[in-house]
Amino acid sequence: MYTPINQYIERLESISFDVDQLNQAVNDLIKIRPFENDAPKPGMLKSNAICLNYDAKELDEWFGGNIRGKYWTKPDSSFEEMEREPYIDESRYTLFNPKLDNSYFKFVYEKISDFFEIGRCRVIKMPPRTTLSWHRDPEKRIHIAIKTNYGARMFIEHTGYHIPADGNIYLTDNTKYHTAINGGEEDRIHLVATVLGTK
């Protein structure tokens, strides 16, 4: 059962997760696989994502964290839509990283998979005072806020919303133009999964 937050975001009411355990899982995760961009430099563009699942064809089970995937944007004053990045077949991301089998993320991943067919499932960090481009993606997304602050917002089309760190699953329509901002002074960390279908 879903509760509409607005026309682009819904909250799943059937299940929720323990936020303290999610935060501990992040702390344990970054001991073995740190975020790549902990000290960003101007003009540097790296992934702040750690993938929890991977494609069997990949030689490194962490590789999915380095892939942004296909999206569309309107980057300049022409307002012309442009395609960025190669297409990623999300359906290939079927293997959970065995290095995380004893983590709370394994429990979360399996519970999410009871409700959704998912592609890449990533822990994504937005550093303070940063934003994403205005863009749209090929699929919808699941968001579970792990760490957030009052200045962290997601805007889809003309609607903004602060996704709280309350343990709930929020389904966001990323096929519409959107962005995320972290206007606070602490990291914003979400678990984000690509939605390929519902069960």
PyMOL commands that place a pseudoatom at each C-alpha (Angstrom):
pseudoatom trace, name=CA, resn=MET, resi=1, chain=A, elem=C, hetatm=0, pos=[0.000, 0.000, 0.000]
pseudoatom trace, name=CA, resn=TYR, resi=2, chain=A, elem=C, hetatm=0, pos=[1.302, 3.436, -0.962]
pseudoatom trace, name=CA, resn=THR, resi=3, chain=A, elem=C, hetatm=0, pos=[0.650, 6.847, 0.550]
pseudoatom trace, name=CA, resn=PRO, resi=4, chain=A, elem=C, hetatm=0, pos=[1.002, 9.660, -2.015]
pseudoatom trace, name=CA, resn=ILE, resi=5, chain=A, elem=C, hetatm=0, pos=[3.350, 12.409, -0.832]
pseudoatom trace, name=CA, resn=ASN, resi=6, chain=A, elem=C, hetatm=0, pos=[2.785, 14.451, -3.989]
pseudoatom trace, name=CA, resn=GLN, resi=7, chain=A, elem=C, hetatm=0, pos=[2.201, 13.591, -7.639]
pseudoatom trace, name=CA, resn=TYR, resi=8, chain=A, elem=C, hetatm=0, pos=[5.778, 12.300, -8.046]
pseudoatom trace, name=CA, resn=ILE, resi=9, chain=A, elem=C, hetatm=0, pos=[6.606, 10.614, -4.719]
pseudoatom trace, name=CA, resn=GLU, resi=10, chain=A, elem=C, hetatm=0, pos=[4.877, 7.777, -2.844]
pseudoatom trace, name=CA, resn=ARG, resi=11, chain=A, elem=C, hetatm=0, pos=[5.698, 6.138, 0.485]
pseudoatom trace, name=CA, resn=LEU, resi=12, chain=A, elem=C, hetatm=0, pos=[5.418, 2.355, 0.823]
pseudoatom trace, name=CA, resn=GLU, resi=13, chain=A, elem=C, hetatm=0, pos=[3.561, 1.525, 4.034]
pseudoatom trace, name=CA, resn=SER, resi=14, chain=A, elem=C, hetatm=0, pos=[4.152, -2.231, 4.135]
pseudoatom trace, name=CA, resn=ILE, resi=15, chain=A, elem=C, hetatm=0, pos=[7.662, -2.185, 5.596]
pseudoatom trace, name=CA, resn=SER, resi=16, chain=A, elem=C, hetatm=0, pos=[10.214, 0.076, 7.246]
pseudoatom trace, name=CA, resn=PHE, resi=17, chain=A, elem=C, hetatm=0, pos=[13.823, -0.297, 8.361]
pseudoatom trace, name=CA, resn=ASP, resi=18, chain=A, elem=C, hetatm=0, pos=[15.868, 0.556, 11.440]
pseudoatom trace, name=CA, resn=VAL, resi=19, chain=A, elem=C, hetatm=0, pos=[17.720, 3.816, 10.760]
pseudoatom trace, name=CA, resn=ASP, resi=20, chain=A, elem=C, hetatm=0, pos=[20.336, 3.179, 13.456]
pseudoatom trace, name=CA, resn=GLN, resi=21, chain=A, elem=C, hetatm=0, pos=[21.197, -0.160, 11.850]
pseudoatom trace, name=CA, resn=LEU, resi=22, chain=A, elem=C, hetatm=0, pos=[21.332, 1.505, 8.429]
pseudoatom trace, name=CA, resn=ASN, resi=23, chain=A, elem=C, hetatm=0, pos=[23.791, 4.093, 9.739]
pseudoatom trace, name=CA, resn=GLN, resi=24, chain=A, elem=C, hetatm=0, pos=[25.918, 1.382, 11.317]
pseudoatom trace, name=CA, resn=ALA, resi=25, chain=A, elem=C, hetatm=0, pos=[25.859, -0.525, 8.028]
pseudoatom trace, name=CA, resn=VAL, resi=26, chain=A, elem=C, hetatm=0, pos=[27.175, 2.582, 6.232]
pseudoatom trace, name=CA, resn=ASN, resi=27, chain=A, elem=C, hetatm=0, pos=[29.957, 2.973, 8.802]
pseudoatom trace, name=CA, resn=ASP, resi=28, chain=A, elem=C, hetatm=0, pos=[30.944, -0.677, 8.362]
pseudoatom trace, name=CA, resn=LEU, resi=29, chain=A, elem=C, hetatm=0, pos=[30.717, -0.420, 4.575]
pseudoatom trace, name=CA, resn=ILE, resi=30, chain=A, elem=C, hetatm=0, pos=[33.054, 2.549, 4.182]
pseudoatom trace, name=CA, resn=LYS, resi=31, chain=A, elem=C, hetatm=0, pos=[35.715, 0.779, 6.250]
pseudoatom trace, name=CA, resn=ILE, resi=32, chain=A, elem=C, hetatm=0, pos=[36.091, -1.736, 3.430]
pseudoatom trace, name=CA, resn=ARG, resi=33, chain=A, elem=C, hetatm=0, pos=[34.966, 0.395, 0.452]
pseudoatom trace, name=CA, resn=PRO, resi=34, chain=A, elem=C, hetatm=0, pos=[35.273, 4.175, 1.043]
pseudoatom trace, name=CA, resn=PHE, resi=35, chain=A, elem=C, hetatm=0, pos=[33.418, 6.697, -1.062]
pseudoatom trace, name=CA, resn=GLU, resi=36, chain=A, elem=C, hetatm=0, pos=[35.653, 7.855, -3.923]
pseudoatom trace, name=CA, resn=ASN, resi=37, chain=A, elem=C, hetatm=0, pos=[35.074, 11.557, -3.672]
pseudoatom trace, name=CA, resn=ASP, resi=38, chain=A, elem=C, hetatm=0, pos=[35.469, 12.391, 0.003]
pseudoatom trace, name=CA, resn=ALA, resi=39, chain=A, elem=C, hetatm=0, pos=[37.576, 15.463, -0.822]
pseudoatom trace, name=CA, resn=PRO, resi=40, chain=A, elem=C, hetatm=0, pos=[36.143, 16.831, -4.079]
pseudoatom trace, name=CA, resn=LYS, resi=41, chain=A, elem=C, hetatm=0, pos=[38.100, 19.397, -6.037]
pseudoatom trace, name=CA, resn=PRO, resi=42, chain=A, elem=C, hetatm=0, pos=[36.501, 22.060, -8.258]
pseudoatom trace, name=CA, resn=GLY, resi=43, chain=A, elem=C, hetatm=0, pos=[35.663, 20.582, -11.643]
pseudoatom trace, name=CA, resn=MET, resi=44, chain=A, elem=C, hetatm=0, pos=[36.246, 17.001, -10.480]
pseudoatom trace, name=CA, resn=LEU, resi=45, chain=A, elem=C, hetatm=0, pos=[33.385, 14.629, -11.186]
pseudoatom trace, name=CA, resn=LYS, resi=46, chain=A, elem=C, hetatm=0, pos=[33.547, 11.243, -9.478]
pseudoatom trace, name=CA, resn=SER, resi=47, chain=A, elem=C, hetatm=0, pos=[30.996, 8.844, -8.169]
pseudoatom trace, name=CA, resn=ASN, resi=48, chain=A, elem=C, hetatm=0, pos=[29.837, 9.136, -4.597]
pseudoatom trace, name=CA, resn=ALA, resi=49, chain=A, elem=C, hetatm=0, pos=[28.031, 5.822, -4.949]
pseudoatom trace, name=CA, resn=ILE, resi=50, chain=A, elem=C, hetatm=0, pos=[28.840, 2.385, -3.591]
pseudoatom trace, name=CA, resn=CYS, resi=51, chain=A, elem=C, hetatm=0, pos=[26.978, -0.414, -5.342]
pseudoatom trace, name=CA, resn=LEU, resi=52, chain=A, elem=C, hetatm=0, pos=[25.591, -3.235, -3.200]
pseudoatom trace, name=CA, resn=ASN, resi=53, chain=A, elem=C, hetatm=0, pos=[24.889, -5.528, -6.150]
pseudoatom trace, name=CA, resn=TYR, resi=54, chain=A, elem=C, hetatm=0, pos=[26.681, -6.262, -9.391]
pseudoatom trace, name=CA, resn=ASP, resi=55, chain=A, elem=C, hetatm=0, pos=[26.589, -7.819, -12.832]
pseudoatom trace, name=CA, resn=ALA, resi=56, chain=A, elem=C, hetatm=0, pos=[28.020, -11.345, -13.153]
pseudoatom trace, name=CA, resn=LYS, resi=57, chain=A, elem=C, hetatm=0, pos=[30.078, -10.181, -16.164]
pseudoatom trace, name=CA, resn=GLU, resi=58, chain=A, elem=C, hetatm=0, pos=[31.983, -7.653, -14.072]
pseudoatom trace, name=CA, resn=LEU, resi=59, chain=A, elem=C, hetatm=0, pos=[35.381, -8.588, -12.760]
pseudoatom trace, name=CA, resn=ASP, resi=60, chain=A, elem=C, hetatm=0, pos=[34.976, -6.385, -9.680]
pseudoatom trace, name=CA, resn=GLU, resi=61, chain=A, elem=C, hetatm=0, pos=[31.810, -6.632, -7.591]
pseudoatom trace, name=CA, resn=TRP, resi=62, chain=A, elem=C, hetatm=0, pos=[32.205, -2.960, -6.598]
pseudoatom trace, name=CA, resn=PHE, resi=63, chain=A, elem=C, hetatm=0, pos=[32.269, -1.779, -10.224]
pseudoatom trace, name=CA, resn=GLY, resi=64, chain=A, elem=C, hetatm=0, pos=[28.602, -0.772, -10.362]
pseudoatom trace, name=CA, resn=GLY, resi=65, chain=A, elem=C, hetatm=0, pos=[29.271, 2.080, -7.989]
pseudoatom trace, name=CA, resn=ASN, resi=66, chain=A, elem=C, hetatm=0, pos=[31.324, 3.816, -10.649]
pseudoatom trace, name=CA, resn=ILE, resi=67, chain=A, elem=C, hetatm=0, pos=[28.574, 3.888, -13.282]
pseudoatom trace, name=CA, resn=ARG, resi=68, chain=A, elem=C, hetatm=0, pos=[26.079, 6.697, -13.462]
pseudoatom trace, name=CA, resn=GLY, resi=69, chain=A, elem=C, hetatm=0, pos=[24.134, 5.411, -16.466]
pseudoatom trace, name=CA, resn=LYS, resi=70, chain=A, elem=C, hetatm=0, pos=[22.050, 7.044, -19.155]
pseudoatom trace, name=CA, resn=TYR, resi=71, chain=A, elem=C, hetatm=0, pos=[20.175, 10.270, -18.464]
pseudoatom trace, name=CA, resn=TRP, resi=72, chain=A, elem=C, hetatm=0, pos=[18.900, 13.329, -20.301]
pseudoatom trace, name=CA, resn=THR, resi=73, chain=A, elem=C, hetatm=0, pos=[19.511, 16.953, -19.424]
pseudoatom trace, name=CA, resn=LYS, resi=74, chain=A, elem=C, hetatm=0, pos=[19.002, 20.501, -20.697]
pseudoatom trace, name=CA, resn=PRO, resi=75, chain=A, elem=C, hetatm=0, pos=[22.410, 21.948, -19.884]
pseudoatom trace, name=CA, resn=ASP, resi=76, chain=A, elem=C, hetatm=0, pos=[22.416, 25.375, -21.468]
pseudoatom trace, name=CA, resn=SER, resi=77, chain=A, elem=C, hetatm=0, pos=[20.420, 28.385, -22.617]
pseudoatom trace, name=CA, resn=SER, resi=78, chain=A, elem=C, hetatm=0, pos=[19.174, 26.610, -25.759]
pseudoatom trace, name=CA, resn=PHE, resi=79, chain=A, elem=C, hetatm=0, pos=[16.894, 24.403, -23.559]
pseudoatom trace, name=CA, resn=GLU, resi=80, chain=A, elem=C, hetatm=0, pos=[17.722, 21.589, -25.982]
pseudoatom trace, name=CA, resn=GLU, resi=81, chain=A, elem=C, hetatm=0, pos=[17.575, 18.144, -24.417]
pseudoatom trace, name=CA, resn=MET, resi=82, chain=A, elem=C, hetatm=0, pos=[20.831, 16.177, -24.618]
pseudoatom trace, name=CA, resn=GLU, resi=83, chain=A, elem=C, hetatm=0, pos=[21.583, 12.557, -23.794]
pseudoatom trace, name=CA, resn=ARG, resi=84, chain=A, elem=C, hetatm=0, pos=[24.454, 11.766, -21.470]
pseudoatom trace, name=CA, resn=GLU, resi=85, chain=A, elem=C, hetatm=0, pos=[26.328, 8.565, -20.536]
pseudoatom trace, name=CA, resn=PRO, resi=86, chain=A, elem=C, hetatm=0, pos=[25.859, 5.084, -22.033]
pseudoatom trace, name=CA, resn=TYR, resi=87, chain=A, elem=C, hetatm=0, pos=[22.766, 2.985, -21.340]
pseudoatom trace, name=CA, resn=ILE, resi=88, chain=A, elem=C, hetatm=0, pos=[23.144, 0.526, -18.455]
pseudoatom trace, name=CA, resn=ASP, resi=89, chain=A, elem=C, hetatm=0, pos=[21.149, -2.689, -18.503]
pseudoatom trace, name=CA, resn=GLU, resi=90, chain=A, elem=C, hetatm=0, pos=[19.942, -2.552, -14.915]
pseudoatom trace, name=CA, resn=SER, resi=91, chain=A, elem=C, hetatm=0, pos=[18.376, -6.012, -15.140]
pseudoatom trace, name=CA, resn=ARG, resi=92, chain=A, elem=C, hetatm=0, pos=[21.881, -7.551, -15.138]
pseudoatom trace, name=CA, resn=TYR, resi=93, chain=A, elem=C, hetatm=0, pos=[22.530, -6.385, -11.565]
pseudoatom trace, name=CA, resn=THR, resi=94, chain=A, elem=C, hetatm=0, pos=[21.271, -9.538, -9.869]
pseudoatom trace, name=CA, resn=LEU, resi=95, chain=A, elem=C, hetatm=0, pos=[24.121, -10.546, -7.549]
pseudoatom trace, name=CA, resn=PHE, resi=96, chain=A, elem=C, hetatm=0, pos=[24.407, -9.130, -4.048]
pseudoatom trace, name=CA, resn=ASN, resi=97, chain=A, elem=C, hetatm=0, pos=[27.991, -8.386, -3.034]
pseudoatom trace, name=CA, resn=PRO, resi=98, chain=A, elem=C, hetatm=0, pos=[29.115, -11.388, -0.932]
pseudoatom trace, name=CA, resn=LYS, resi=99, chain=A, elem=C, hetatm=0, pos=[31.437, -9.136, 1.078]
pseudoatom trace, name=CA, resn=LEU, resi=100, chain=A, elem=C, hetatm=0, pos=[28.260, -7.629, 2.561]
pseudoatom trace, name=CA, resn=ASP, resi=101, chain=A, elem=C, hetatm=0, pos=[26.393, -10.851, 3.301]
pseudoatom trace, name=CA, resn=ASN, resi=102, chain=A, elem=C, hetatm=0, pos=[26.617, -10.291, 7.064]
pseudoatom trace, name=CA, resn=SER, resi=103, chain=A, elem=C, hetatm=0, pos=[25.504, -6.653, 6.908]
pseudoatom trace, name=CA, resn=TYR, resi=104, chain=A, elem=C, hetatm=0, pos=[22.104, -5.083, 7.529]
pseudoatom trace, name=CA, resn=PHE, resi=105, chain=A, elem=C, hetatm=0, pos=[22.161, -4.108, 3.849]
pseudoatom trace, name=CA, resn=LYS, resi=106, chain=A, elem=C, hetatm=0, pos=[21.621, -7.768, 2.911]
pseudoatom trace, name=CA, resn=PHE, resi=107, chain=A, elem=C, hetatm=0, pos=[18.398, -7.822, 4.940]
pseudoatom trace, name=CA, resn=VAL, resi=108, chain=A, elem=C, hetatm=0, pos=[17.258, -4.512, 3.392]
pseudoatom trace, name=CA, resn=TYR, resi=109, chain=A, elem=C, hetatm=0, pos=[18.111, -5.693, -0.134]
pseudoatom trace, name=CA, resn=GLU, resi=110, chain=A, elem=C, hetatm=0, pos=[16.143, -8.911, 0.277]
pseudoatom trace, name=CA, resn=LYS, resi=111, chain=A, elem=C, hetatm=0, pos=[13.106, -7.114, 1.730]
pseudoatom trace, name=CA, resn=ILE, resi=112, chain=A, elem=C, hetatm=0, pos=[13.100, -4.545, -1.086]
pseudoatom trace, name=CA, resn=SER, resi=113, chain=A, elem=C, hetatm=0, pos=[13.298, -7.415, -3.562]
pseudoatom trace, name=CA, resn=ASP, resi=114, chain=A, elem=C, hetatm=0, pos=[10.107, -8.880, -2.075]
pseudoatom trace, name=CA, resn=PHE, resi=115, chain=A, elem=C, hetatm=0, pos=[8.192, -5.835, -3.347]
pseudoatom trace, name=CA, resn=PHE, resi=116, chain=A, elem=C, hetatm=0, pos=[10.153, -4.662, -6.396]
pseudoatom trace, name=CA, resn=GLU, resi=117, chain=A, elem=C, hetatm=0, pos=[12.215, -5.928, -9.291]
pseudoatom trace, name=CA, resn=ILE, resi=118, chain=A, elem=C, hetatm=0, pos=[15.314, -3.803, -8.905]
pseudoatom trace, name=CA, resn=GLY, resi=119, chain=A, elem=C, hetatm=0, pos=[18.459, -2.990, -10.830]
pseudoatom trace, name=CA, resn=ARG, resi=120, chain=A, elem=C, hetatm=0, pos=[21.448, -1.306, -9.248]
pseudoatom trace, name=CA, resn=CYS, resi=121, chain=A, elem=C, hetatm=0, pos=[21.113, -0.776, -5.513]
pseudoatom trace, name=CA, resn=ARG, resi=122, chain=A, elem=C, hetatm=0, pos=[23.543, 1.864, -4.273]
pseudoatom trace, name=CA, resn=VAL, resi=123, chain=A, elem=C, hetatm=0, pos=[24.453, 3.851, -1.208]
pseudoatom trace, name=CA, resn=ILE, resi=124, chain=A, elem=C, hetatm=0, pos=[24.786, 7.415, -2.496]
pseudoatom trace, name=CA, resn=LYS, resi=125, chain=A, elem=C, hetatm=0, pos=[26.363, 10.299, -0.635]
pseudoatom trace, name=CA, resn=MET, resi=126, chain=A, elem=C, hetatm=0, pos=[25.816, 13.987, -1.398]
pseudoatom trace, name=CA, resn=PRO, resi=127, chain=A, elem=C, hetatm=0, pos=[28.382, 16.175, 0.343]
pseudoatom trace, name=CA, resn=PRO, resi=128, chain=A, elem=C, hetatm=0, pos=[27.262, 19.429, 1.971]
pseudoatom trace, name=CA, resn=ARG, resi=129, chain=A, elem=C, hetatm=0, pos=[26.306, 22.338, -0.289]
pseudoatom trace, name=CA, resn=THR, resi=130, chain=A, elem=C, hetatm=0, pos=[26.125, 20.324, -3.500]
pseudoatom trace, name=CA, resn=THR, resi=131, chain=A, elem=C, hetatm=0, pos=[23.498, 19.668, -6.152]
pseudoatom trace, name=CA, resn=LEU, resi=132, chain=A, elem=C, hetatm=0, pos=[22.847, 17.375, -9.106]
pseudoatom trace, name=CA, resn=SER, resi=133, chain=A, elem=C, hetatm=0, pos=[22.164, 18.501, -12.648]
pseudoatom trace, name=CA, resn=TRP, resi=134, chain=A, elem=C, hetatm=0, pos=[18.572, 19.045, -13.784]
pseudoatom trace, name=CA, resn=HIS, resi=135, chain=A, elem=C, hetatm=0, pos=[17.947, 15.737, -15.542]
pseudoatom trace, name=CA, resn=ARG, resi=136, chain=A, elem=C, hetatm=0, pos=[15.653, 12.760, -16.085]
pseudoatom trace, name=CA, resn=ASP, resi=137, chain=A, elem=C, hetatm=0, pos=[16.406, 9.030, -15.888]
pseudoatom trace, name=CA, resn=PRO, resi=138, chain=A, elem=C, hetatm=0, pos=[15.032, 6.003, -17.757]
pseudoatom trace, name=CA, resn=GLU, resi=139, chain=A, elem=C, hetatm=0, pos=[13.432, 4.494, -14.618]
pseudoatom trace, name=CA, resn=LYS, resi=140, chain=A, elem=C, hetatm=0, pos=[11.851, 5.302, -11.276]
pseudoatom trace, name=CA, resn=ARG, resi=141, chain=A, elem=C, hetatm=0, pos=[13.870, 4.971, -8.076]
pseudoatom trace, name=CA, resn=ILE, resi=142, chain=A, elem=C, hetatm=0, pos=[13.495, 3.795, -4.489]
pseudoatom trace, name=CA, resn=HIS, resi=143, chain=A, elem=C, hetatm=0, pos=[14.958, 6.110, -1.851]
pseudoatom trace, name=CA, resn=ILE, resi=144, chain=A, elem=C, hetatm=0, pos=[15.607, 5.209, 1.776]
pseudoatom trace, name=CA, resn=ALA, resi=145, chain=A, elem=C, hetatm=0, pos=[17.141, 8.171, 3.597]
pseudoatom trace, name=CA, resn=ILE, resi=146, chain=A, elem=C, hetatm=0, pos=[19.874, 7.053, 5.994]
pseudoatom trace, name=CA, resn=LYS, resi=147, chain=A, elem=C, hetatm=0, pos=[21.383, 10.395, 6.948]
pseudoatom trace, name=CA, resn=THR, resi=148, chain=A, elem=C, hetatm=0, pos=[19.844, 13.731, 6.055]
pseudoatom trace, name=CA, resn=ASN, resi=149, chain=A, elem=C, hetatm=0, pos=[19.384, 17.307, 7.184]
pseudoatom trace, name=CA, resn=TYR, resi=150, chain=A, elem=C, hetatm=0, pos=[16.811, 20.070, 6.813]
pseudoatom trace, name=CA, resn=GLY, resi=151, chain=A, elem=C, hetatm=0, pos=[18.545, 21.502, 3.744]
pseudoatom trace, name=CA, resn=ALA, resi=152, chain=A, elem=C, hetatm=0, pos=[18.461, 18.220, 1.790]
pseudoatom trace, name=CA, resn=ARG, resi=153, chain=A, elem=C, hetatm=0, pos=[15.649, 18.279, -0.772]
pseudoatom trace, name=CA, resn=MET, resi=154, chain=A, elem=C, hetatm=0, pos=[14.571, 16.481, -3.913]
pseudoatom trace, name=CA, resn=PHE, resi=155, chain=A, elem=C, hetatm=0, pos=[12.818, 18.489, -6.601]
pseudoatom trace, name=CA, resn=ILE, resi=156, chain=A, elem=C, hetatm=0, pos=[10.793, 16.724, -9.306]
pseudoatom trace, name=CA, resn=GLU, resi=157, chain=A, elem=C, hetatm=0, pos=[9.443, 19.074, -11.949]
pseudoatom trace, name=CA, resn=HIS, resi=158, chain=A, elem=C, hetatm=0, pos=[8.110, 22.012, -9.894]
pseudoatom trace, name=CA, resn=THR, resi=159, chain=A, elem=C, hetatm=0, pos=[7.672, 20.127, -6.608]
pseudoatom trace, name=CA, resn=GLY, resi=160, chain=A, elem=C, hetatm=0, pos=[10.194, 19.917, -3.765]
pseudoatom trace, name=CA, resn=TYR, resi=161, chain=A, elem=C, hetatm=0, pos=[10.241, 17.452, -0.861]
pseudoatom trace, name=CA, resn=HIS, resi=162, chain=A, elem=C, hetatm=0, pos=[12.538, 16.562, 2.026]
pseudoatom trace, name=CA, resn=ILE, resi=163, chain=A, elem=C, hetatm=0, pos=[12.770, 12.761, 2.283]
pseudoatom trace, name=CA, resn=PRO, resi=164, chain=A, elem=C, hetatm=0, pos=[13.072, 12.070, 6.024]
pseudoatom trace, name=CA, resn=ALA, resi=165, chain=A, elem=C, hetatm=0, pos=[15.362, 9.470, 7.558]
pseudoatom trace, name=CA, resn=ASP, resi=166, chain=A, elem=C, hetatm=0, pos=[12.417, 7.560, 9.011]
pseudoatom trace, name=CA, resn=GLY, resi=167, chain=A, elem=C, hetatm=0, pos=[13.222, 4.062, 7.706]
pseudoatom trace, name=CA, resn=ASN, resi=168, chain=A, elem=C, hetatm=0, pos=[10.532, 4.169, 5.026]
pseudoatom trace, name=CA, resn=ILE, resi=169, chain=A, elem=C, hetatm=0, pos=[10.772, 3.390, 1.322]
pseudoatom trace, name=CA, resn=TYR, resi=170, chain=A, elem=C, hetatm=0, pos=[9.959, 6.331, -0.946]
pseudoatom trace, name=CA, resn=LEU, resi=171, chain=A, elem=C, hetatm=0, pos=[9.220, 5.652, -4.618]
pseudoatom trace, name=CA, resn=THR, resi=172, chain=A, elem=C, hetatm=0, pos=[10.258, 8.638, -6.764]
pseudoatom trace, name=CA, resn=ASP, resi=173, chain=A, elem=C, hetatm=0, pos=[9.392, 9.263, -10.409]
pseudoatom trace, name=CA, resn=ASN, resi=174, chain=A, elem=C, hetatm=0, pos=[12.844, 9.985, -11.784]
pseudoatom trace, name=CA, resn=THR, resi=175, chain=A, elem=C, hetatm=0, pos=[11.561, 9.694, -15.348]
pseudoatom trace, name=CA, resn=LYS, resi=176, chain=A, elem=C, hetatm=0, pos=[10.480, 13.324, -14.847]
pseudoatom trace, name=CA, resn=TYR, resi=177, chain=A, elem=C, hetatm=0, pos=[12.968, 16.165, -14.728]
pseudoatom trace, name=CA, resn=HIS, resi=178, chain=A, elem=C, hetatm=0, pos=[14.440, 16.399, -11.232]
pseudoatom trace, name=CA, resn=THR, resi=179, chain=A, elem=C, hetatm=0, pos=[17.408, 17.276, -9.092]
pseudoatom trace, name=CA, resn=ALA, resi=180, chain=A, elem=C, hetatm=0, pos=[18.586, 16.762, -5.522]
pseudoatom trace, name=CA, resn=ILE, resi=181, chain=A, elem=C, hetatm=0, pos=[20.308, 19.333, -3.363]
pseudoatom trace, name=CA, resn=ASN, resi=182, chain=A, elem=C, hetatm=0, pos=[22.131, 19.159, -0.086]
pseudoatom trace, name=CA, resn=GLY, resi=183, chain=A, elem=C, hetatm=0, pos=[21.963, 22.680, 1.254]
pseudoatom trace, name=CA, resn=GLY, resi=184, chain=A, elem=C, hetatm=0, pos=[22.994, 21.564, 4.724]
pseudoatom trace, name=CA, resn=GLU, resi=185, chain=A, elem=C, hetatm=0, pos=[26.379, 21.264, 6.380]
pseudoatom trace, name=CA, resn=GLU, resi=186, chain=A, elem=C, hetatm=0, pos=[26.433, 17.476, 6.775]
pseudoatom trace, name=CA, resn=ASP, resi=187, chain=A, elem=C, hetatm=0, pos=[26.434, 14.626, 4.263]
pseudoatom trace, name=CA, resn=ARG, resi=188, chain=A, elem=C, hetatm=0, pos=[23.160, 13.372, 2.848]
pseudoatom trace, name=CA, resn=ILE, resi=189, chain=A, elem=C, hetatm=0, pos=[23.234, 9.572, 2.470]
pseudoatom trace, name=CA, resn=HIS, resi=190, chain=A, elem=C, hetatm=0, pos=[20.464, 7.584, 0.782]
pseudoatom trace, name=CA, resn=LEU, resi=191, chain=A, elem=C, hetatm=0, pos=[20.082, 3.996, -0.273]
pseudoatom trace, name=CA, resn=VAL, resi=192, chain=A, elem=C, hetatm=0, pos=[18.843, 4.256, -3.886]
pseudoatom trace, name=CA, resn=ALA, resi=193, chain=A, elem=C, hetatm=0, pos=[17.631, 1.393, -6.067]
pseudoatom trace, name=CA, resn=THR, resi=194, chain=A, elem=C, hetatm=0, pos=[16.471, 1.411, -9.671]
pseudoatom trace, name=CA, resn=VAL, resi=195, chain=A, elem=C, hetatm=0, pos=[12.906, 0.138, -10.060]
pseudoatom trace, name=CA, resn=LEU, resi=196, chain=A, elem=C, hetatm=0, pos=[12.361, -2.201, -12.993]
pseudoatom trace, name=CA, resn=GLY, resi=197, chain=A, elem=C, hetatm=0, pos=[8.918, -3.412, -11.888]
pseudoatom trace, name=CA, resn=THR, resi=198, chain=A, elem=C, hetatm=0, pos=[6.716, -4.247, -8.916]
pseudoatom trace, name=CA, resn=LYS, resi=199, chain=A, elem=C, hetatm=0, pos=[5.715, -7.635, -7.513]
for i in range(1, 199): cmd.bond("trace and resi %d" % i, "trace and resi %d" % (i + 1))
show_as sticks, trace
zoom trace
